[in-house]
Amino acid sequence: MAYVGHVKRPKASLSAVVIKADGTRVDLGMIAGEGRNDPANLEKGKAGRERLDAMLAKEKKEAHHGG
Amino acid sequence: MAADVVYVVDNGLAITTDRLLDSPTHNPPKWVHWGTGTTAATGADTVLETPGAEARAVGTVTQQTTTHTNDTLQVVGTLTCAGAGKAITEAALFTHLTSTTGYLYLRATFSAINLNVGDSIQFTIKAQYTHPA
């Protein structure tokens, strides 16, 4: 159980998959909660965010060039 | 940068016991929303800090097994970015489509996820209930 102050709470977690407008899926893994800092999850999140940032940069470049 | 934390908030504890009553006043916490607030989630939260203009999405609610059979509530919901690109930094579960204070079950904050219009995020939210120590 997670503790906040003196209150015991359910152990919560949040995972995310970004689905680009063209249908491409980018798994960011667990982005908040216990287990987020597991090495495998951190690696998945880092790779996913790098891929997502590359897609956004490409989209920005294409928009700038009208295409 | 928002802290990567998630809490079943104080009101979420009340929602949990309400749902055990013969005639609960709350619906299941199945409406997913997001926002751009960066103040770290705490147990005292009652709303999203800066909710997005998009409507809340109804998620799929199931029981899952983490340690003991069916000890975990799971909600899977997808929101799509509209209007303008944004950096999503918070997400929440509510027991109502539109109401805010009094209906928040869980709030999370996390490192920004940058979206363009038409991009979506599928959130998988879990809350595991275990034996009180």
N, CA and C atoms of all chains as a GROMACS GRO file, in nm:
protein
  600
    1MET      N    1   0.084  -0.120   0.000
    1MET     CA    2   0.000   0.000   0.000
    1MET      C    3   0.087   0.125   0.000
    2ALA      N    4   0.043   0.226  -0.072
    2ALA     CA    5   0.117   0.352  -0.076
    2ALA      C    6   0.072   0.441   0.040
    3TYR      N    7   0.164   0.510   0.102
    3TYR     CA    8   0.135   0.600   0.211
    3TYR      C    9   0.143   0.744   0.166
    4VAL      N   10   0.045   0.823   0.199
    4VAL     CA   11   0.051   0.967   0.178
    4VAL      C   12   0.009   1.027   0.311
    5GLY      N   13   0.099   1.095   0.380
    5GLY     CA   14   0.067   1.138   0.515
    5GLY      C   15   0.044   1.014   0.600
    6HIS      N   16  -0.073   1.006   0.665
    6HIS     CA   17  -0.103   0.889   0.747
    6HIS      C   18  -0.210   0.803   0.683
    7VAL      N   19  -0.238   0.826   0.558
    7VAL     CA   20  -0.344   0.754   0.490
    7VAL      C   21  -0.286   0.644   0.402
    8LYS      N   22  -0.336   0.521   0.417
    8LYS     CA   23  -0.297   0.413   0.327
    8LYS      C   24  -0.386   0.419   0.205
    9ARG      N   25  -0.325   0.406   0.090
    9ARG     CA   26  -0.401   0.414  -0.035
    9ARG      C   27  -0.371   0.294  -0.123
   10PRO      N   28  -0.464   0.265  -0.215
   10PRO     CA   29  -0.432   0.162  -0.314
   10PRO      C   30  -0.306   0.200  -0.391
   11LYS      N   31  -0.234   0.099  -0.435
   11LYS     CA   32  -0.111   0.121  -0.512
   11LYS      C   33  -0.152   0.148  -0.658
   12ALA      N   34  -0.127   0.268  -0.704
   12ALA     CA   35  -0.176   0.307  -0.837
   12ALA      C   36  -0.062   0.320  -0.936
   13SER      N   37  -0.096   0.303  -1.064
   13SER     CA   38   0.002   0.323  -1.170
   13SER      C   39  -0.069   0.373  -1.296
   14LEU      N   40   0.010   0.436  -1.382
   14LEU     CA   41  -0.043   0.492  -1.506
   14LEU      C   42   0.053   0.460  -1.619
   15SER      N   43   0.002   0.394  -1.723
   15SER     CA   44   0.081   0.364  -1.842
   15SER      C   45   0.020   0.437  -1.960
   16ALA      N   46   0.103   0.464  -2.062
   16ALA     CA   47   0.053   0.541  -2.175
   16ALA      C   48   0.108   0.488  -2.307
   17VAL      N   49   0.020   0.486  -2.406
   17VAL     CA   50   0.058   0.458  -2.545
   17VAL      C   51   0.009   0.575  -2.628
   18VAL      N   52   0.101   0.641  -2.698
   18VAL     CA   53   0.061   0.750  -2.788
   18VAL      C   54   0.023   0.689  -2.922
   19ILE      N   55  -0.093   0.731  -2.971
   19ILE     CA   56  -0.138   0.684  -3.102
   19ILE      C   57  -0.139   0.806  -3.194
   20LYS      N   58  -0.043   0.809  -3.285
   20LYS     CA   59  -0.032   0.923  -3.376
   20LYS      C   60  -0.154   0.927  -3.470
   21ALA      N   61  -0.174   1.045  -3.529
   21ALA     CA   62  -0.291   1.063  -3.616
   21ALA      C   63  -0.294   0.962  -3.730
   22ASP      N   64  -0.175   0.914  -3.772
   22ASP     CA   65  -0.172   0.815  -3.881
   22ASP      C   66  -0.185   0.672  -3.832
   23GLY      N   67  -0.206   0.654  -3.703
   23GLY     CA   68  -0.226   0.521  -3.648
   23GLY      C   69  -0.103   0.459  -3.585
   24THR      N   70   0.014   0.521  -3.604
   24THR     CA   71   0.137   0.468  -3.544
   24THR      C   72   0.128   0.471  -3.392
   25ARG      N   73   0.164   0.361  -3.330
   25ARG     CA   74   0.157   0.352  -3.183
   25ARG      C   75   0.297   0.360  -3.124
   26VAL      N   76   0.310   0.442  -3.018
   26VAL     CA   77   0.438   0.458  -2.948
   26VAL      C   78   0.413   0.430  -2.800
   27ASP      N   79   0.470   0.319  -2.751
   27ASP     CA   80   0.449   0.277  -2.613
   27ASP      C   81   0.548   0.348  -2.521
   28LEU      N   82   0.498   0.425  -2.426
   28LEU     CA   83   0.584   0.496  -2.331
   28LEU      C   84   0.600   0.419  -2.200
   29GLY      N   85   0.534   0.306  -2.189
   29GLY     CA   86   0.544   0.226  -2.067
   29GLY      C   87   0.473   0.293  -1.952
   30MET      N   88   0.513   0.256  -1.830
   30MET     CA   89   0.454   0.316  -1.710
   30MET      C   90   0.513   0.456  -1.690
   31ILE      N   91   0.427   0.558  -1.689
   31ILE     CA   92   0.477   0.695  -1.679
   31ILE      C   93   0.460   0.754  -1.539
   32ALA      N   94   0.389   0.685  -1.452
   32ALA     CA   95   0.376   0.730  -1.312
   32ALA      C   96   0.335   0.611  -1.228
   33GLY      N   97   0.384   0.611  -1.104
   33GLY     CA   98   0.346   0.506  -1.010
   33GLY      C   99   0.462   0.416  -0.974
   34GLU      N  100   0.436   0.327  -0.876
   34GLU     CA  101   0.539   0.233  -0.831
   34GLU      C  102   0.574   0.140  -0.946
   35GLY      N  103   0.701   0.120  -0.969
   35GLY     CA  104   0.746   0.038  -1.081
   35GLY      C  105   0.793   0.122  -1.198
   36ARG      N  106   0.762   0.252  -1.193
   36ARG     CA  107   0.803   0.338  -1.302
   36ARG      C  108   0.955   0.338  -1.320
   37ASN      N  109   1.026   0.333  -1.206
   37ASN     CA  110   1.172   0.344  -1.211
   37ASN      C  111   1.244   0.212  -1.233
   38ASP      N  112   1.170   0.106  -1.262
   38ASP     CA  113   1.236  -0.020  -1.298
   38ASP      C  114   1.319   0.004  -1.424
   39PRO      N  115   1.443  -0.047  -1.429
   39PRO     CA  116   1.530  -0.020  -1.544
   39PRO      C  117   1.465  -0.051  -1.679
   40ALA      N  118   1.396  -0.163  -1.689
   40ALA     CA  119   1.336  -0.201  -1.818
   40ALA      C  120   1.228  -0.100  -1.858
   41ASN      N  121   1.153  -0.052  -1.759
   41ASN     CA  122   1.049   0.046  -1.789
   41ASN      C  123   1.109   0.180  -1.830
   42LEU      N  124   1.214   0.220  -1.759
   42LEU     CA  125   1.280   0.347  -1.793
   42LEU      C  126   1.335   0.342  -1.935
   43GLU      N  127   1.392   0.227  -1.972
   43GLU     CA  128   1.448   0.212  -2.107
   43GLU      C  129   1.337   0.220  -2.212
   44LYS      N  130   1.225   0.154  -2.184
   44LYS     CA  131   1.111   0.158  -2.276
   44LYS      C  132   1.060   0.302  -2.291
   45GLY      N  133   1.049   0.373  -2.179
   45GLY     CA  134   1.000   0.510  -2.183
   45GLY      C  135   1.093   0.602  -2.258
   46LYS      N  136   1.224   0.585  -2.237
   46LYS     CA  137   1.324   0.670  -2.304
   46LYS      C  138   1.317   0.646  -2.455
   47ALA      N  139   1.313   0.520  -2.495
   47ALA     CA  140   1.308   0.488  -2.638
   47ALA      C  141   1.179   0.542  -2.700
   48GLY      N  142   1.069   0.528  -2.629
   48GLY     CA  143   0.942   0.575  -2.681
   48GLY      C  144   0.939   0.725  -2.697
   49ARG      N  145   0.991   0.796  -2.599
   49ARG     CA  146   0.991   0.944  -2.607
   49ARG      C  147   1.086   0.993  -2.717
   50GLU      N  148   1.198   0.925  -2.735
   50GLU     CA  149   1.289   0.965  -2.843
   50GLU      C  150   1.221   0.946  -2.978
   51ARG      N  151   1.150   0.834  -2.993
   51ARG     CA  152   1.079   0.807  -3.119
   51ARG      C  153   0.969   0.911  -3.141
   52LEU      N  154   0.899   0.943  -3.034
   52LEU     CA  155   0.791   1.041  -3.044
   52LEU      C  156   0.844   1.179  -3.079
   53ASP      N  157   0.954   1.218  -3.014
   53ASP     CA  158   1.014   1.349  -3.043
   53ASP      C  159   1.060   1.358  -3.189
   54ALA      N  160   1.116   1.247  -3.241
   54ALA     CA  161   1.161   1.244  -3.380
   54ALA      C  162   1.042   1.261  -3.475
   55MET      N  163   0.931   1.198  -3.442
   55MET     CA  164   0.809   1.212  -3.524
   55MET      C  165   0.759   1.355  -3.522
   56LEU      N  166   0.758   1.416  -3.404
   56LEU     CA  167   0.711   1.554  -3.392
   56LEU      C  168   0.801   1.650  -3.470
   57ALA      N  169   0.933   1.628  -3.462
   57ALA     CA  170   1.027   1.713  -3.534
   57ALA      C  171   1.005   1.701  -3.685
   58LYS      N  172   0.979   1.578  -3.730
   58LYS     CA  173   0.955   1.555  -3.873
   58LYS      C  174   0.826   1.625  -3.915
   59GLU      N  175   0.723   1.614  -3.833
   59GLU     CA  176   0.594   1.678  -3.866
   59GLU      C  177   0.609   1.830  -3.870
   60LYS      N  178   0.688   1.882  -3.777
   60LYS     CA  179   0.708   2.028  -3.773
   60LYS      C  180   0.781   2.074  -3.899
   61LYS      N  181   0.882   1.995  -3.939
   61LYS     CA  182   0.960   2.029  -4.059
   61LYS      C  183   0.870   2.024  -4.182
   62GLU      N  184   0.786   1.921  -4.191
   62GLU     CA  185   0.697   1.906  -4.306
   62GLU      C  186   0.595   2.019  -4.311
   63ALA      N  187   0.545   2.058  -4.193
   63ALA     CA  188   0.448   2.168  -4.188
   63ALA      C  189   0.512   2.298  -4.232
   64HIS      N  190   0.639   2.316  -4.192
   64HIS     CA  191   0.713   2.438  -4.227
   64HIS      C  192   0.732   2.447  -4.378
   65HIS      N  193   0.750   2.330  -4.441
   65HIS     CA  194   0.773   2.327  -4.585
   65HIS      C  195   0.644   2.304  -4.663
   66GLY      N  196   0.532   2.311  -4.592
   66GLY     CA  197   0.402   2.298  -4.656
   66GLY      C  198   0.372   2.160  -4.707
   67GLY      N  199   0.436   2.065  -4.647
   67GLY     CA  200   0.409   1.939  -4.702
   67GLY      C  201   0.401   1.818  -4.629
   68MET      N  202   0.886   2.073  -1.516
   68MET     CA  203   0.858   1.931  -1.539
   68MET      C  204   0.774   1.877  -1.424
   69ALA      N  205   0.670   1.805  -1.458
   69ALA     CA  206   0.581   1.750  -1.356
   69ALA      C  207   0.642   1.624  -1.294
   70ALA      N  208   0.620   1.605  -1.163
   70ALA     CA  209   0.668   1.484  -1.097
   70ALA      C  210   0.587   1.364  -1.144
   71ASP      N  211   0.653   1.249  -1.157
   71ASP     CA  212   0.586   1.128  -1.205
   71ASP      C  213   0.522   1.055  -1.088
   72VAL      N  214   0.403   1.100  -1.048
   72VAL     CA  215   0.335   1.041  -0.933
   72VAL      C  216   0.187   1.020  -0.965
   73VAL      N  217   0.125   0.927  -0.895
   73VAL     CA  218  -0.017   0.898  -0.914
   73VAL      C  219  -0.077   0.859  -0.779
   74TYR      N  220  -0.193   0.916  -0.749
   74TYR     CA  221  -0.258   0.887  -0.621
   74TYR      C  222  -0.407   0.863  -0.639
   75VAL      N  223  -0.459   0.762  -0.572
   75VAL     CA  224  -0.602   0.758  -0.543
   75VAL      C  225  -0.622   0.866  -0.437
   76VAL      N  226  -0.694   0.972  -0.472
   76VAL     CA  227  -0.701   1.089  -0.385
   76VAL      C  228  -0.795   1.062  -0.266
   77ASP      N  229  -0.798   1.157  -0.171
   77ASP     CA  230  -0.884   1.141  -0.054
   77ASP      C  231  -1.028   1.111  -0.096
   78ASN      N  232  -1.077   1.188  -0.193
   78ASN     CA  233  -1.214   1.167  -0.239
   78ASN      C  234  -1.230   1.030  -0.304
   79GLY      N  235  -1.122   0.978  -0.360
   79GLY     CA  236  -1.126   0.845  -0.419
   79GLY      C  237  -1.149   0.738  -0.314
   80LEU      N  238  -1.096   0.761  -0.193
   80LEU     CA  239  -1.121   0.666  -0.084
   80LEU      C  240  -1.270   0.665  -0.048
   81ALA      N  241  -1.330   0.785  -0.046
   81ALA     CA  242  -1.473   0.797  -0.017
   81ALA      C  243  -1.556   0.732  -0.127
   82ILE      N  244  -1.511   0.748  -0.252
   82ILE     CA  245  -1.582   0.685  -0.364
   82ILE      C  246  -1.576   0.533  -0.350
   83THR      N  247  -1.462   0.482  -0.305
   83THR     CA  248  -1.446   0.337  -0.289
   83THR      C  249  -1.549   0.282  -0.190
   84THR      N  250  -1.563   0.347  -0.074
   84THR     CA  251  -1.658   0.296   0.024
   84THR      C  252  -1.802   0.319  -0.022
   85ASP      N  253  -1.825   0.429  -0.093
   85ASP     CA  254  -1.959   0.455  -0.148
   85ASP      C  255  -2.000   0.342  -0.241
   86ARG      N  256  -1.905   0.294  -0.321
   86ARG     CA  257  -1.939   0.190  -0.418
   86ARG      C  258  -1.969   0.055  -0.352
   87LEU      N  259  -1.941   0.043  -0.221
   87LEU     CA  260  -1.972  -0.080  -0.148
   87LEU      C  261  -2.112  -0.078  -0.087
   88LEU      N  262  -2.179   0.038  -0.096
   88LEU     CA  263  -2.312   0.051  -0.038
   88LEU      C  264  -2.418  -0.016  -0.126
   89ASP      N  265  -2.535  -0.044  -0.066
   89ASP     CA  266  -2.645  -0.102  -0.144
   89ASP      C  267  -2.682  -0.012  -0.261
   90SER      N  268  -2.685   0.118  -0.236
   90SER     CA  269  -2.724   0.213  -0.342
   90SER      C  270  -2.619   0.323  -0.352
   91PRO      N  271  -2.509   0.295  -0.420
   91PRO     CA  272  -2.402   0.396  -0.428
   91PRO      C  273  -2.447   0.522  -0.501
   92THR      N  274  -2.395   0.636  -0.458
   92THR     CA  275  -2.427   0.763  -0.526
   92THR      C  276  -2.332   0.787  -0.644
   93HIS      N  277  -2.216   0.723  -0.641
   93HIS     CA  278  -2.119   0.743  -0.749
   93HIS      C  279  -2.128   0.634  -0.855
   94ASN      N  280  -2.104   0.674  -0.979
   94ASN     CA  281  -2.081   0.577  -1.086
   94ASN      C  282  -1.940   0.521  -1.069
   95PRO      N  283  -1.906   0.416  -1.140
   95PRO     CA  284  -1.765   0.370  -1.138
   95PRO      C  285  -1.673   0.482  -1.187
   96PRO      N  286  -1.550   0.487  -1.138
   96PRO     CA  287  -1.455   0.589  -1.184
   96PRO      C  288  -1.402   0.553  -1.322
   97LYS      N  289  -1.477   0.584  -1.425
   97LYS     CA  290  -1.442   0.537  -1.560
   97LYS      C  291  -1.422   0.649  -1.661
   98TRP      N  292  -1.439   0.775  -1.619
   98TRP     CA  293  -1.419   0.884  -1.714
   98TRP      C  294  -1.277   0.937  -1.704
   99VAL      N  295  -1.204   0.926  -1.812
   99VAL     CA  296  -1.062   0.965  -1.816
   99VAL      C  297  -1.050   1.106  -1.872
  100HIS      N  298  -0.966   1.186  -1.808
  100HIS     CA  299  -0.940   1.319  -1.861
  100HIS      C  300  -0.790   1.348  -1.849
  101TRP      N  301  -0.748   1.456  -1.916
  101TRP     CA  302  -0.607   1.495  -1.912
  101TRP      C  303  -0.596   1.646  -1.900
  102GLY      N  304  -0.472   1.694  -1.880
  102GLY     CA  305  -0.453   1.837  -1.866
  102GLY      C  306  -0.307   1.874  -1.880
  103THR      N  307  -0.281   2.002  -1.856
  103THR     CA  308  -0.146   2.055  -1.874
  103THR      C  309  -0.089   2.114  -1.743
  104GLY      N  310  -0.152   2.086  -1.632
  104GLY     CA  311  -0.100   2.133  -1.502
  104GLY      C  312   0.025   2.056  -1.463
  105THR      N  313   0.117   2.124  -1.394
  105THR     CA  314   0.244   2.061  -1.359
  105THR      C  315   0.267   2.050  -1.209
  106THR      N  316   0.172   2.095  -1.127
  106THR     CA  317   0.187   2.079  -0.983
  106THR      C  318   0.168   1.931  -0.948
  107ALA      N  319   0.265   1.874  -0.879
  107ALA     CA  320   0.264   1.730  -0.853
  107ALA      C  321   0.135   1.685  -0.786
  108ALA      N  322   0.086   1.570  -0.829
  108ALA     CA  323  -0.035   1.513  -0.770
  108ALA      C  324  -0.014   1.487  -0.621
  109THR      N  325  -0.120   1.510  -0.543
  109THR     CA  326  -0.119   1.477  -0.400
  109THR      C  327  -0.252   1.412  -0.365
  110GLY      N  328  -0.257   1.354  -0.245
  110GLY     CA  329  -0.381   1.290  -0.202
  110GLY      C  330  -0.493   1.389  -0.180
  111ALA      N  331  -0.460   1.515  -0.161
  111ALA     CA  332  -0.562   1.617  -0.133
  111ALA      C  333  -0.624   1.677  -0.259
  112ASP      N  334  -0.577   1.636  -0.375
  112ASP     CA  335  -0.631   1.694  -0.500
  112ASP      C  336  -0.781   1.666  -0.513
  113THR      N  337  -0.852   1.764  -0.572
  113THR     CA  338  -0.996   1.747  -0.595
  113THR      C  339  -1.034   1.765  -0.742
  114VAL      N  340  -0.942   1.819  -0.820
  114VAL     CA  341  -0.967   1.844  -0.964
  114VAL      C  342  -0.835   1.831  -1.039
  115LEU      N  343  -0.842   1.831  -1.172
  115LEU     CA  344  -0.722   1.850  -1.252
  115LEU      C  345  -0.679   1.995  -1.238
  116GLU      N  346  -0.549   2.021  -1.243
  116GLU     CA  347  -0.503   2.159  -1.226
  116GLU      C  348  -0.541   2.245  -1.347
  117THR      N  349  -0.510   2.196  -1.467
  117THR     CA  350  -0.542   2.270  -1.590
  117THR      C  351  -0.602   2.172  -1.690
  118PRO      N  352  -0.733   2.142  -1.676
  118PRO     CA  353  -0.792   2.040  -1.762
  118PRO      C  354  -0.794   2.081  -1.909
  119GLY      N  355  -0.777   1.983  -1.997
  119GLY     CA  356  -0.786   2.008  -2.139
  119GLY      C  357  -0.928   2.038  -2.181
  120ALA      N  358  -0.941   2.101  -2.299
  120ALA     CA  359  -1.074   2.138  -2.348
  120ALA      C  360  -1.149   2.017  -2.403
  121GLU      N  361  -1.078   1.908  -2.430
  121GLU     CA  362  -1.144   1.789  -2.484
  121GLU      C  363  -1.240   1.730  -2.380
  122ALA      N  364  -1.346   1.667  -2.429
  122ALA     CA  365  -1.440   1.601  -2.338
  122ALA      C  366  -1.374   1.479  -2.275
  123ARG      N  367  -1.417   1.445  -2.154
  123ARG     CA  368  -1.367   1.322  -2.091
  123ARG      C  369  -1.407   1.202  -2.175
  124ALA      N  370  -1.321   1.101  -2.173
  124ALA     CA  371  -1.348   0.978  -2.248
  124ALA      C  372  -1.390   0.869  -2.151
  125VAL      N  373  -1.491   0.793  -2.190
  125VAL     CA  374  -1.532   0.682  -2.104
  125VAL      C  375  -1.436   0.566  -2.126
  126GLY      N  376  -1.382   0.515  -2.019
  126GLY     CA  377  -1.286   0.406  -2.028
  126GLY      C  378  -1.352   0.271  -2.008
  127THR      N  379  -1.275   0.167  -2.036
  127THR     CA  380  -1.321   0.031  -2.013
  127THR      C  381  -1.272  -0.014  -1.877
  128VAL      N  382  -1.366  -0.048  -1.789
  128VAL     CA  383  -1.332  -0.083  -1.651
  128VAL      C  384  -1.334  -0.234  -1.633
  129THR      N  385  -1.226  -0.288  -1.579
  129THR     CA  386  -1.221  -0.432  -1.552
  129THR      C  387  -1.152  -0.457  -1.418
  130GLN      N  388  -1.168  -0.579  -1.368
  130GLN     CA  389  -1.089  -0.624  -1.253
  130GLN      C  390  -0.971  -0.703  -1.309
  131GLN      N  391  -0.856  -0.682  -1.249
  131GLN     CA  392  -0.735  -0.754  -1.288
  131GLN      C  393  -0.672  -0.816  -1.164
  132THR      N  394  -0.586  -0.911  -1.186
  132THR     CA  395  -0.516  -0.976  -1.075
  132THR      C  396  -0.370  -0.932  -1.073
  133THR      N  397  -0.328  -0.867  -0.964
  133THR     CA  398  -0.187  -0.831  -0.948
  133THR      C  399  -0.122  -0.925  -0.847
  134THR      N  400  -0.177  -0.932  -0.725
  134THR     CA  401  -0.126  -1.023  -0.623
  134THR      C  402  -0.232  -1.125  -0.583
  135HIS      N  403  -0.351  -1.074  -0.552
  135HIS     CA  404  -0.464  -1.161  -0.516
  135HIS      C  405  -0.570  -1.150  -0.626
  136THR      N  406  -0.648  -1.253  -0.644
  136THR     CA  407  -0.746  -1.255  -0.752
  136THR      C  408  -0.835  -1.131  -0.750
  137ASN      N  409  -0.839  -1.061  -0.863
  137ASN     CA  410  -0.925  -0.944  -0.882
  137ASN      C  411  -0.899  -0.832  -0.781
  138ASP      N  412  -0.774  -0.816  -0.740
  138ASP     CA  413  -0.743  -0.711  -0.640
  138ASP      C  414  -0.720  -0.574  -0.704
  139THR      N  415  -0.724  -0.567  -0.837
  139THR     CA  416  -0.685  -0.443  -0.905
  139THR      C  417  -0.795  -0.392  -0.997
  140LEU      N  418  -0.827  -0.263  -0.982
  140LEU     CA  419  -0.919  -0.195  -1.073
  140LEU      C  420  -0.836  -0.143  -1.190
  141GLN      N  421  -0.879  -0.173  -1.312
  141GLN     CA  422  -0.808  -0.121  -1.430
  141GLN      C  423  -0.906  -0.043  -1.519
  142VAL      N  424  -0.864   0.073  -1.562
  142VAL     CA  425  -0.943   0.153  -1.656
  142VAL      C  426  -0.853   0.187  -1.775
  143VAL      N  427  -0.901   0.155  -1.895
  143VAL     CA  428  -0.829   0.188  -2.018
  143VAL      C  429  -0.913   0.287  -2.097
  144GLY      N  430  -0.858   0.405  -2.120
  144GLY     CA  431  -0.933   0.508  -2.191
  144GLY      C  432  -0.842   0.589  -2.283
  145THR      N  433  -0.898   0.638  -2.391
  145THR     CA  434  -0.820   0.710  -2.493
  145THR      C  435  -0.876   0.849  -2.517
  146LEU      N  436  -0.789   0.948  -2.515
  146LEU     CA  437  -0.826   1.086  -2.544
  146LEU      C  438  -0.750   1.134  -2.667
  147THR      N  439  -0.815   1.218  -2.746
  147THR     CA  440  -0.754   1.268  -2.869
  147THR      C  441  -0.739   1.419  -2.864
  148CYS      N  442  -0.621   1.466  -2.902
  148CYS     CA  443  -0.587   1.608  -2.898
  148CYS      C  444  -0.667   1.686  -3.003
  149ALA      N  445  -0.734   1.792  -2.961
  149ALA     CA  446  -0.813   1.874  -3.052
  149ALA      C  447  -0.775   2.021  -3.035
  150GLY      N  448  -0.806   2.098  -3.135
  150GLY     CA  449  -0.787   2.243  -3.125
  150GLY      C  450  -0.647   2.289  -3.158
  151ALA      N  451  -0.551   2.249  -3.076
  151ALA     CA  452  -0.411   2.288  -3.095
  151ALA      C  453  -0.323   2.184  -3.026
  152GLY      N  454  -0.198   2.175  -3.073
  152GLY     CA  455  -0.105   2.084  -3.010
  152GLY      C  456  -0.082   2.123  -2.865
  153LYS      N  457  -0.047   2.027  -2.782
  153LYS     CA  458  -0.027   2.057  -2.640
  153LYS      C  459   0.066   1.955  -2.575
  154ALA      N  460   0.118   1.994  -2.458
  154ALA     CA  461   0.205   1.907  -2.380
  154ALA      C  462   0.125   1.856  -2.260
  155ILE      N  463   0.088   1.728  -2.264
  155ILE     CA  464   0.006   1.670  -2.158
  155ILE      C  465   0.094   1.631  -2.041
  156THR      N  466   0.056   1.676  -1.922
  156THR     CA  467   0.137   1.651  -1.803
  156THR      C  468   0.057   1.597  -1.685
  157GLU      N  469  -0.075   1.582  -1.701
  157GLU     CA  470  -0.156   1.526  -1.591
  157GLU      C  471  -0.272   1.447  -1.651
  158ALA      N  472  -0.320   1.351  -1.572
  158ALA     CA  473  -0.436   1.271  -1.613
  158ALA      C  474  -0.515   1.238  -1.487
  159ALA      N  475  -0.644   1.207  -1.507
  159ALA     CA  476  -0.730   1.181  -1.391
  159ALA      C  477  -0.843   1.088  -1.428
  160LEU      N  478  -0.900   1.029  -1.323
  160LEU     CA  479  -1.020   0.946  -1.337
  160LEU      C  480  -1.131   1.009  -1.256
  161PHE      N  481  -1.247   1.024  -1.318
  161PHE     CA  482  -1.364   1.081  -1.251
  161PHE      C  483  -1.479   0.981  -1.253
  162THR      N  484  -1.579   1.007  -1.167
  162THR     CA  485  -1.699   0.923  -1.164
  162THR      C  486  -1.815   0.990  -1.236
  163HIS      N  487  -1.786   1.094  -1.312
  163HIS     CA  488  -1.891   1.165  -1.385
  163HIS      C  489  -1.833   1.223  -1.512
  164LEU      N  490  -1.916   1.236  -1.613
  164LEU     CA  491  -1.871   1.286  -1.744
  164LEU      C  492  -1.823   1.430  -1.738
  165THR      N  493  -1.891   1.514  -1.659
  165THR     CA  494  -1.859   1.656  -1.662
  165THR      C  495  -1.826   1.717  -1.525
  166SER      N  496  -1.884   1.665  -1.416
  166SER     CA  497  -1.865   1.727  -1.285
  166SER      C  498  -1.721   1.716  -1.239
  167THR      N  499  -1.678   1.812  -1.156
  167THR     CA  500  -1.538   1.815  -1.113
  167THR      C  501  -1.526   1.782  -0.964
  168THR      N  502  -1.527   1.886  -0.878
  168THR     CA  503  -1.503   1.864  -0.735
  168THR      C  504  -1.605   1.765  -0.678
  169GLY      N  505  -1.553   1.666  -0.604
  169GLY     CA  506  -1.639   1.564  -0.546
  169GLY      C  507  -1.648   1.438  -0.631
  170TYR      N  508  -1.591   1.442  -0.750
  170TYR     CA  509  -1.602   1.328  -0.841
  170TYR      C  510  -1.466   1.274  -0.885
  171LEU      N  511  -1.357   1.331  -0.831
  171LEU     CA  512  -1.222   1.285  -0.867
  171LEU      C  513  -1.186   1.161  -0.786
  172TYR      N  514  -1.142   1.056  -0.855
  172TYR     CA  515  -1.099   0.932  -0.790
  172TYR      C  516  -0.946   0.924  -0.785
  173LEU      N  517  -0.881   0.965  -0.892
  173LEU     CA  518  -0.735   0.948  -0.903
  173LEU      C  519  -0.678   1.060  -0.988
  174ARG      N  520  -0.560   1.108  -0.950
  174ARG     CA  521  -0.489   1.206  -1.034
  174ARG      C  522  -0.342   1.166  -1.044
  175ALA      N  523  -0.285   1.188  -1.162
  175ALA     CA  524  -0.143   1.159  -1.187
  175ALA      C  525  -0.079   1.277  -1.256
  176THR      N  526   0.050   1.296  -1.230
  176THR     CA  527   0.130   1.393  -1.305
  176THR      C  528   0.254   1.320  -1.357
  177PHE      N  529   0.306   1.369  -1.470
  177PHE     CA  530   0.416   1.299  -1.535
  177PHE      C  531   0.488   1.393  -1.631
  178SER      N  532   0.604   1.348  -1.677
  178SER     CA  533   0.682   1.426  -1.774
  178SER      C  534   0.598   1.448  -1.899
  179ALA      N  535   0.613   1.567  -1.959
  179ALA     CA  536   0.527   1.608  -2.070
  179ALA      C  537   0.528   1.509  -2.186
  180ILE      N  538   0.408   1.485  -2.238
  180ILE     CA  539   0.392   1.409  -2.362
  180ILE      C  540   0.339   1.508  -2.466
  181ASN      N  541   0.423   1.537  -2.566
  181ASN     CA  542   0.388   1.638  -2.665
  181ASN      C  543   0.304   1.578  -2.777
  182LEU      N  544   0.192   1.645  -2.805
  182LEU     CA  545   0.097   1.595  -2.905
  182LEU      C  546   0.066   1.702  -3.008
  183ASN      N  547   0.040   1.657  -3.130
  183ASN     CA  548  -0.018   1.742  -3.232
  183ASN      C  549  -0.168   1.711  -3.242
  184VAL      N  550  -0.243   1.798  -3.306
  184VAL     CA  551  -0.386   1.774  -3.324
  184VAL      C  552  -0.406   1.641  -3.396
  185GLY      N  553  -0.497   1.561  -3.344
  185GLY     CA  554  -0.526   1.430  -3.403
  185GLY      C  555  -0.451   1.316  -3.337
  186ASP      N  556  -0.347   1.347  -3.260
  186ASP     CA  557  -0.276   1.244  -3.184
  186ASP      C  558  -0.358   1.207  -3.060
  187SER      N  559  -0.342   1.084  -3.015
  187SER     CA  560  -0.417   1.035  -2.899
  187SER      C  561  -0.323   0.974  -2.796
  188ILE      N  562  -0.371   0.963  -2.675
  188ILE     CA  563  -0.303   0.883  -2.573
  188ILE      C  564  -0.401   0.781  -2.519
  189GLN      N  565  -0.359   0.655  -2.524
  189GLN     CA  566  -0.436   0.551  -2.457
  189GLN      C  567  -0.375   0.530  -2.318
  190PHE      N  568  -0.450   0.567  -2.215
  190PHE     CA  569  -0.404   0.551  -2.077
  190PHE      C  570  -0.453   0.417  -2.022
  191THR      N  571  -0.365   0.351  -1.949
  191THR     CA  572  -0.404   0.234  -1.871
  191THR      C  573  -0.377   0.267  -1.725
  192ILE      N  574  -0.484   0.275  -1.648
  192ILE     CA  575  -0.475   0.320  -1.509
  192ILE      C  576  -0.511   0.203  -1.418
  193LYS      N  577  -0.426   0.178  -1.319
  193LYS     CA  578  -0.449   0.066  -1.228
  193LYS      C  579  -0.446   0.113  -1.084
  194ALA      N  580  -0.534   0.057  -1.004
  194ALA     CA  581  -0.532   0.080  -0.858
  194ALA      C  582  -0.547  -0.055  -0.791
  195GLN      N  583  -0.440  -0.096  -0.723
  195GLN     CA  584  -0.440  -0.227  -0.657
  195GLN      C  585  -0.478  -0.213  -0.510
  196TYR      N  586  -0.582  -0.284  -0.470
  196TYR     CA  587  -0.624  -0.285  -0.330
  196TYR      C  588  -0.562  -0.406  -0.261
  197THR      N  589  -0.499  -0.378  -0.147
  197THR     CA  590  -0.437  -0.487  -0.072
  197THR      C  591  -0.483  -0.483   0.072
  198HIS      N  592  -0.447  -0.586   0.147
  198HIS     CA  593  -0.489  -0.594   0.287
  198HIS      C  594  -0.430  -0.480   0.369
  199PRO      N  595  -0.511  -0.414   0.454
  199PRO     CA  596  -0.452  -0.316   0.546
  199PRO      C  597  -0.355  -0.388   0.639
  200ALA      N  598  -0.240  -0.325   0.667
  200ALA     CA  599  -0.140  -0.387   0.754
  200ALA      C  600  -0.185  -0.379   0.900
   0.00000   0.00000   0.00000
